[in-house]
């Protein structure tokens, strides 16, 4: 399989080589792209600028299509960089599987209408218990002198908030999850220095402008409000229910923007900052690293899930998108739990890397 994929990626590597040679003639750009500390923020800023443009003029495109093509790959990257590549004890790996499996099962029961008694409350309780356990586990392994009180306080607040207003918490969690990727990148994977402030400033400014509704006139009068069967107004009904129209539509376009940024962080920024080598990787090198980390079984599982989602998207785009976003909720809890674990165990140092055979 590796040989077949190598052959398939060869044209992309050839195109990449020609592009790099062309850009190499521009001295300032060559200097900026030469080091990881500047290259990754610049690439992330470029992705964010494209995502902002799409959210402003084609929000329904981002909301409808991006999860179908990028949903599974970004969850695979999440598991790869937060679990597989980390030096985690066996009992903690088993705990991750148990909690993630429980949350996935609860969503399956909810989507199939087989679980009647307050599934949201149960899901929030299980996720909150995971956060508390993660913070305690990290404290036990790393020592209680680290930022454990802050992590525990956060976990308690999330637990109380999720139980007090479960539906409101689910919506807040939906939106906050997109920003969580930025925090994980900055706190766990980003090297000190460089231009990390640039994409963060761009994302916060762009997200704030879209949320405020200040640019809503541009979207309504010059954008495409309905694409692939999803209208922006319909999306606002489930992304920002109960809010005034301006706030609901603004928050929906901001969600489209931040969701795309979330994907870019997991698919571009974190893989490069967590790479073994500081230089740029060819597509074939990136594939070999992925295959080495997740193994043949992981590759086949990822390809199978991706194919199922793509076929489902072609047959029933709306239902596939909603089902995918619902079932993938477990990984949002996993991100928050592992962030609490790593901060409690290692502080704000980059998490330890597992030694894998070449």
Buried (B, 14 or more C-beta within 10 A) or exposed (E): EEEEBBEEBEEEBEEBEEEEEEEEEEEEEEEBBBBBBBBBBBBBBBBBEEBBEBBBBBBBBBBBBBBBBBBBBBBBBBBBBBBBBBEBEEEBEEBBEEBBEBBBBBBBBBBEEEBEEEBBBBBBBBBBBBBBBBBBBBBEBBEEEBBBEEBBEBBBEBBEBBEEEBEEBBBBBBBBBBBBBBBBBBBBBBEEEBBBEBBBEBBEEBBEBBBBBEBBEEBEEEBEBBBBEBBBBBBBEEBBEEBEEEBBBBBBBBBBBBBBBBBBBBBBBBBBBBBEEEEBBBBBBBBBBBBEBBEEEBBEBBEEBBEEBBEBBEEEBEEBBBBBBEBBBBBBBBBBBBBBBBBBBBBEEBBEEEEEEE
